[in-house]
Amino acid sequence: MKKTYFLILLIVTFACQKKEATPQNQTAKDIHSFSNPVEAVVKHLDLDIKVDFNTQTISGKASWQIDNSSKGNEIIFDENTLNISKVTLGDDEKETQFKLGDSFEFHGKPLHITIEPNTTRVNIYYNTTKDGVALQWLKPEQTADKKKPFVFSQGESIWSRTWIPCQDSPSVRFTYNAKVTVPKDLIALMSAVNPKQKNNTGVYTFKQDKPIPSYLMAIAVGDVEFKSIDNRTGVYAEHSVINKAKWEFAELGKMVNAADKLFGPYRWGRYDVIVLPPSFPYGGMENPNLTFLTPTVLAGDRSLTSLLAHELGHSWSGNLVTNATWDDIWLNEGFTTYVEHRIGEEVFGVKEAKMQDILSRKVWEVNLDEIGKDSPDSRLKVDTSGKNPDDGLSDIPYEKGYAFLQTIEAAVGRATFDKFLTNYYNDHAFQSITTEDFVDYFNKNLIKGDKSLADKIKLNDWIYKTGIPSNVITPVSEDFNTIDSIQKTWRKTGVKGLGQKIKSTNEKQHFIDYLPKDMTVKEMTAIDKEFKFTNEGNFVVKRQWFIIAIQHQYKFAYPAIEQFLTNYSRTGSLTPLYKEMVKTPEGKTWAKQIYAKAKSRYHATTVEAVEKILI
């Protein structure tokens, strides 16, 4: 029965997605949501919840204002591992019937609620369980200060339904108000306008008046402080981290100003960041008003703050204009990577931008080597049917998407493309669109029937075909050319003094990426003595160096590798190391030993990713 239902769902979805474009104001069908927003859709959420660290649960009421456009007798929500205790309708809270459908892997269950044709409010009473993927509960010893507990959420892609009953699709947008009750010695923060300091009640209220999709619903509760950077930016972090974070992110205001100048006004009011404990599974998460950030970016020299430019870029591509389905994720990540690079060029200069271009291309090529150039996953428009959409998220939508937009810029000129992008963001502000919507807009507003321009850009090759298109631009960096020359001679001249020539994180990363594949342990030792990569490199440099160390069995680095894999839960940075380790029987045994020690500190998404490697 389950398989038949799911197959029908996939067939219907595929048929829906084949159409040329989604008409304005019509919600795209999302195969990863049980909801049917065309018939009844949420518009606003009033959330009243209590955060309980003793039971590690969130409980309360999600009160949804809805548009029952079909005047039908049912609305469907998504839920996964929640306990639903009661559902009522309207302000007078008339109790109504509800039932849960069959469970599907990754997706949870549909929550069917009986409504009336004139229903405008649905109140769902519920509590979370320990199986909810979105919430990570930390004991005091798992935090930086090691004094108070901490909890944070991670909703992307389909995990918000594990802490709030919702229509969990990027195609459905809503505003929200929230009342959150927490222990009095902690502060609550959300993806909304946030308090700057604790109060003495433990009750915090929030307002997000811009319509957002459910995956951008976010909460963090802990013992954190706030420090301002400028009049609209600031940072939250634990006491032992706050001063380092403020110094590291000193140029955050400049980044927001640069993005304003490039692509139109920042529409979200404030832009703050919170540095989370090490178990946060990503580099950053672009939750509106409050980017969630890994502590691994705190390098002490501001060398890794390009990550901030990426998360800031999502304030335009992703948060303002959102992919309507997870098959369209490149509309979020490819555009944002382009914006990130443009912000970086504006703030840090052209030389920096050229180096970042080379590094981006390297990431794309490595990813292609791993999945195969003919893999359907190497297309920009992907197919996540029957999958956890997280599994469809590789480096392809980021780096191939970025290279595609570079190709357009080169074809039409930067000034023309900037104007197009600004209009694109303005015309689709606070909307969710499909790839076909973008293609339609692109053809009408940029190509305008010019066949020679269309042939030059090759949009179809980039979006719908595999591999690397023939018109891809080859990035060039004079600084990296110098390092390439050094690579050809250092084996003869020795490595002494190279640390004075190869200084920045970008330069070190490029040097490591192109070290000879037949290096000896003696050569590894000499390089490490000169650069101190093993013990003094920042997070990104260590990650790249440790991959080489594993490949060449450079055992001096093994204790540091184990510490690296144990201290952090940044999924995309840990998995390349585990993948290298399991290539040998000895390495696989070692990897399993480390994982056994680290598992309790990892986020659920990291656990899932690593366990797939260790099978």
N, C-alpha and C positions, 0 to 999 in steps of 0.2 A: 504493500500500500504506500509506504513512504517513498520507495523508488519511483513508483508510477507518478505520484504527485509531483515529485521533484523534476522528473523528466518533462512533464507537461509544463511546469513552470519555466524550465529552460527553453523549451520550444517556443512558448508564447513570447518570452523575453527576446529571443533571437529574432523573431519576426518583427517585434517592435523596434529593435535597434537597427534594422536594415533600412529604415526609411531615411530619406536624405537629411532631414533636420527636424528638430523638435520645435513645434510651433511655440511662440512666445506665450508664457504663462501656463503651458501644459507640462506637467511633470514627466520626466523620462522614466520609463520602467526600469527598476533596479532589481536584478536577480538576487541580490544579497539582502533584500528586505522583504518580509512577508506582507508589509503594509500595501494598501491600495489607495494612494493619495488622490488619484483621479476622482474617487467617489467620496472620500472623507479624509481631510488632511488637517494636521495640527498647524496652528498659527502663533500661539504664545504659550509659554510655560510659567506657571507660578509654582516654584519648588519650595517645600518646607521640610527640611531634613535635620536629623541629629546624627552626629558622628560619634560612635562609641568605640574607643580603643580597647576596652575590656573584652568585648565580644567580636571586635574587628568587623563591625557591620555599620552600614548607613541605613537608617529607617526614616519613614515619613510619608509625605503625600506629594505626588506629582499631579498638579491640577492643570489640565490642558484646555485651552480655548481652541475650538475646532471649527472648520468650515465643512459642514455636511452638504456639499453642493449637490449630491445626488438625491438628497432627501430620503436616504435609505435607512435601514435599521441596524447597521453594523459599522464599526470602525475597527481596524486592525492595527495593533502595535507589535513591535519586536520586543522580546525579552529573552534573556539567557541567564540561567542560574538564579533568578530572582524568586522571592516568595511574595506572591500577590495575595493579600489578605481580604481586600474588599474593593469594590468599585462603585462609585456613586455618580449621579448626573446632576448638573446645574449647581447653582449657589445654595439651593435648599437641600443638596446632597441626598437625592432620592436614590436608594440602593438599586442596582441593576445586575443582570446576569453577566457572567464572563466565563470563558473557557479557554484552555490552552490546547493548541493543536499538537501535531506530532513534532518530535525533536529532530533536527538535522544537524549533522556535524558542523561545527564552527558557528552555525547560525542561530542556535537556540530554538525557540518555539514561537509560533504566532499567538498573540493574545487577542482573542475575538471578544469584543465588548458590544453588548446590545444597547443601542441608542434609539432615540426617537427622531422623526424627521426634523423637528425644530431644536434638537439638542445643540448647544453651543459650548458646553463645558463638560469635560470628563475628568473625574477625580480618582486617581489610582493610589491606593494605600499599599505599601510594599516595604520589604527590607532586602538588603543584599545578603549574599552568603560568601563564605570563604573561597568558593570556586569562581567568583567573579574575576575575569581576566583583567578588567580595566583598572582595578584598585590594587595598589601594592602597599601593604601595611608593614611599617618598619619599627622594629624595637629600638629603644634609645641607642644601643651599641651599634646599630647599623647606620646611624647618622654621623655627620661630621663632628658635632659637639658631644655626642654620646650621652645626652642628659634627658631628652624628651622623645616620645614617639613621633612618628611622621606617617602621613598617608598622602599619596598622590594618585591621580588618574591618568590613563592613557587611552583615549577613545578611538583613535584611528587604527584600523579601518572600521571594523564592525563590533567594537567592544563597548561603546557607550550603553548599549542595551544590557550590559551586565551590571550597571549601577543606576540606571534610570530606565523605566519602561518608556519607549519612544518609538517614533517612526524613523528607524536608524538607517537613513539613506542620505547621501550627499545632495540628492535632488530635492530634499524637503528642508525648508529653512523656517526658522522661527525666532522670535525674541523671547527673552526670559527675565523674570525677577526671581530672586532666591532669598530665603531665610535659612541660615545654617547655624546650628548650635554645636559648639565644640567645647572641650575642657577649657576652663578659664585661663590656664597658663599657656594656651596655644592661640594661634591666629588662623583664620580661614581666608583663603584667596580663591578667586575663580577667574574664568575667561570673561571678565567684565570689568566695570569700574571697581577698584579695590581700595580697602582701608590702608593707611600708612603706618598704623601702629595698633597694638592690642588694645582692647577695651576691658572693662572689669566685669562684664556679663557673660562673655563667651558666645554671644549672639551677634551674628554679622549678616548684613543685608546687601544684596547685589542687584545691579540692573544692567542688562545688556539690551539696548534699544535698537541694535542693528540685527537684522535677521541672519542667523547662522545655521549651518547644518549640524546635526547631532554629534558628529565626530569632533567638533570643536567645543563641546561642553567639557569643562575641565574644573577640577578642584584640587587644591593642595592645602593640607592642614599640618602645621608644625610650629616649632619655636624659631621663627625667622624675624629678621629686622629689615627695615627699608632705608635706603640711602638714595637721595636724588642725584642725578647726573646733570640734567638741565631742566627747563621748565615743563617738559612733557615726557622725559625719560627718567628711569631710575631702576634700581636693582633691589631684589629681595634675596636674602641668604641667611644661613645660620651665623651666629655671632663670630665664630672662628674664621668664617669665610668672607664676611661682608666687606671688609676693607680691601681685601685682595680683588674681590669682584668689582667693586667700584673703580679701582685703578685700572683693571684689565679692560673694562668697558667704557673708558673715558670718552671714546670717540663715537659712542652710540648716537648721541644727538646729531653729530655731523652726518651719520649714515641716514638718519630719518630725513634730514634737510636735503641730502643729495637725492634720495628717492622722490621726495616731493617735487624737486626741480625737474627730474627726468620724466616722471610718469603721472603727474597730477597729485593733488593734495592727499595727504594721509587722512583717512576718514574715520578713524577709530578713537580720536581724542588722545589718550595717553598711550605710550608704548613703553612698557616695563618688562623686565625679565626676572625670572626666579631661578637661582642656581639650586638644583635639587641634589639629593644624596647620590652616591655613585651607582646605585642600582637602577637609575633611570636608563631605559634601554636604547635611547636614541641620542644623536648629537643635540637635537633640539626639536621641539614641537611648537608649532606656530599658533597656539591658542590665542584668540583675539585679546588684545590689551595686555596680555601677560604670556610672553614666550617662556616655555619650560625648557631649561637648559642643563646639559651635562656639566659636571664640574671638571671634566677632562679638558675643557676649553681654557681653564685658568693656567696658562703656561708661564705666567710671570713676566712675559715680554710682549704681550699683545699680538703674538704671532699667529694665533688661531682664531682671531675674531671675525674672519670671513664667514664663519658659521653664523654669526649674528646677522650679517648682511643677507644670508639666505633666508633665515626665519623672518626677518623684516620684510623681505621681498614678498613673502606670502600674504602680507597685508593687502597686496594688490592681486596677485595670482594665487588663488586658493581660498583665501578668506573673503575677498571682495567678489571675484569671479571664480566659481568653483566647478570642478568636474562633476557632472551629473551622475555618473556611474564610475565604479572603480576600473572599468575598462578604459576610461578617459583620463587616467591619473597623470598622463604627460601634460595635460592642460594646467595642472597644478605645478608639477615639479620641473618640467622643461622650461616653462615661462619663468618660474621663480629662479632657476639656475641662471637664466639670462639676466634677470634683474639683479641677482647677486653679483654677477661679474661686472655689470655696469656700475653698480654702487661702489664696488671695489676699485674700479678704474677711477671713478670720481674722487674717492677719498684717499686712495693709496697710490695712484699714479698708473701710467700706461705700462711701465716695465712690470709692475706687479700683475697687471691684468694679463699680459702676454705669458708670464710664467704660469698663471692659473689656467690659461687655455691649454697649455701643454699637459699639465697634470690632469685636467679634465679628460682630454683625449686618451691619456694612458688608462684611466679608470674605465672608460668605455671599451677600449680594446681588450683589457683584461677580462671584463665582464663578457664580452663576445666570445673570447677564447673558451670561457667556462661553459657557456650555455650553447655555443655553436652559432655560426653566422647565419645558418638557415633555420634556426629555431624561430617558431612563431612568436616567442617571447622577445625577440629582438626587434619587433615592430613597435611603433609608438602606440598605435591603437591595439591593445591587447585583448585577449579573451580569457576572462576569469571564471567562466562557467564551471560550476561544480567544484570550485576551489575556495579555500580561504583567500580572500583578496590580498592579504599580506604576502602570500606566496608569489603573487604576481609583481611585487614591487622589487625591482632590481635597480641597477644603476642606469639602465637603458632610458627610462623616461626622463631622468635628470640630464644625462650627458648627450644622448642622441637628440633629445628635445632642444637642448641648448644649442647644439651644432646646427640644427634645422633653423632656428631663429637667427643664428649668425649668417646662415646662407641667405635668408630673406633680406637681412640688413645689407649684405654685400650686393645683392641684386638691385635693390631699390634706393640704397643710400640711407645713412643713419638718420638724417633729419626726417625723411619721409616715413621711415619705419617707426621712429619715436612718436610721430604724430599719429600713425596708425594705432600703435599700442595704447597711447593715451585715450584715443577715441574708443578703442576696444574695451578698456577698463570702464570708461564712463558709460558706454552704451549697455554694458552687461553688469553694472554695479549691483551687488547683492542678488545676483541670479546664479543658477546652476545650469551649465550648458554641456552638451555632448560634443564630441569631436566633429560630428557632422554639422552642428550649429556653427562651430568655428570655421570649418571649410566654407560653408555658405557665406558667412560674414567676410571671410578673407577674399573670396572670389568677387564679391560685390563691391568691396571697399578698397581693395588693393590691386587685384589683377584687372578688374573692370574690362574684361574681354580681350586683354592684350595677350595673344597667344604666344608671342615670342618671350614675354616675361614669364608666363606660366611654364613654358618649356625650359626656361633657364632655372627656375626654382625647383621643379619636379616634385610638387607637393605630394602626389600620390605615392611616389617612390619612398619618400620619407615617412609618411604616416602608415601606409598599408603594406609595405614590402619589408622583407627581412634584410639584415646586414647593414652595410655602410653604402649609402647612395654614391653614385659616380661623381656628383658635383660637390662633394664635401670639401670644405676649406681646410687646408693644412696649416695649423697654427705654427708660428715662428716666434722664438724668443732669443734675442742676442745673448742674454745672460746665460741661458741654458746651452747655447752653442759653445760658449766658453767652457762650460762644464763638460760638454761632450768631447771637447779637445783634450781636456785633462784626463778623461777616461781612457783616451788612446795612449797616454804616455806615463801614467802614474806607476805602472808596473815596472817600468825601466828606471824612473827617476826617484821612486819612493813616495811615501805619503806625507813625510814630514813637511809641515808648513801649509798643507792643503786647508787646514782649519781656518787660516787667515784669508783664503780665497773663496771658500764655500761657507758662507755664514748664515744666511737666512734659512728659515724652515723650508721654504719652497726649494731653495738650492740644495739643501741637504736631502730633501725627499727625492729630487730628480737624480742626484748623485747615487743614492741607494737603489733607486728603481732600475738603473742601467749598469750596475756593477756586473762584472763578468760572471757567467754561469758556472765557470770552472774554478772559482776562487778556492784557495786553500785556507785551512784554519790559521796558518801563519799570517796570511794576508788579512784575514778577518781581524786577527788580533792587532795587527799594525794599524789598521783603519780605526778600530775601536780605541786604541791608545791615543790616536790623534784627535778624534772627534768626541770620544766618550759617549757614544750613542747609547750604550747599554744602560748606563747609570745616570746620565745627565740630560738625555734628550727629552724633548716634550712628548706629549702623548702621541701625536701624529708621527713624529720621527721614530719613536720607539716602535710603534706598530709596523712601520715599513722595515725597520732594521731587524725586528724579531722574525719576520717572515723569512728574510735572508738567513738569519741565524739558524732557524729550524731546517731550512733546505740544506745548509752546509754543516749541520751538526756542530755548531759552535757552542760548546757546552758551557763556556764561561758565562753566557747570557741566560742559561736555563733558569737559575733562581729568579732573575728579573722577569723572565717570561712568565713563570709561575705566579709571581706577585701581580703582574699585569693582568693575567687572566682571572685572578682571584679577587682583585680589588674593584673591578669595574663590571658593569653589565651593559655596555654599549654594543649592542648586537652586531652591527655592521663592521665594527672594528675587531671583535673577538672571533667571529666565524672564519675570517681568512687564516688566522693562526691555527685554529682547530683543523681546518681543511688541510693545511700543510702537515700537521702532526700525524694525521691518520694515514698518510701515504706510506708509512713504514709500520711494521708490526710493533716495533719498540715505541715508536711515536704514538701509536694508537693506545697502547697501554698507559703511557705517560699522560696522554690527553684525558683518558677516563679517570685516572687518579686525581688530576687537577679538578676536573669537573665535579667529582664527588665532594671535594672540599668547598667548591665555589657555588654549587647549585642553590644553597639556601639564600645566597646573596643576590642571585640573578632574578631579573624580572621574568614573568611567565613567558613573554614572547622570546626572550633570550634562551630560556630553557627549551622551548619548542625547537628553535633553530639549531641549537647545539646538539640536541638529542638526535636530530635527523642526520647530522654529520657522524655521530659516534656509533650509529647502528652497525 
